[in-house]
Amino acid sequence: MEQSEDFAYEQRFARFSGRVEKMLMAIIVGGFILLFLSQFLLSFDSFRHLFAVTVRLEGVASQ
């Protein structure tokens, strides 16, 4: 009886840890995608002036 309970617990734990691992991997991949997308968008002057406060506060570079 005790062995079957241990085995059932191990199965539940394995399923749970598998789901947690998949969620963590999805969060990490999503974070990298958001990072690359935001860096790509910040390379455009029009987007950078709208969403980056420091660009507006620094002023215009002298030429």
PyMOL commands that set and color helices and strands:
alter all, ss='L'
color gray80, all
select helices_A, chain A and resi 2-42+45-51+53-58
alter helices_A, ss='H'
color red, helices_A
deselect
rebuild
show_as cartoon
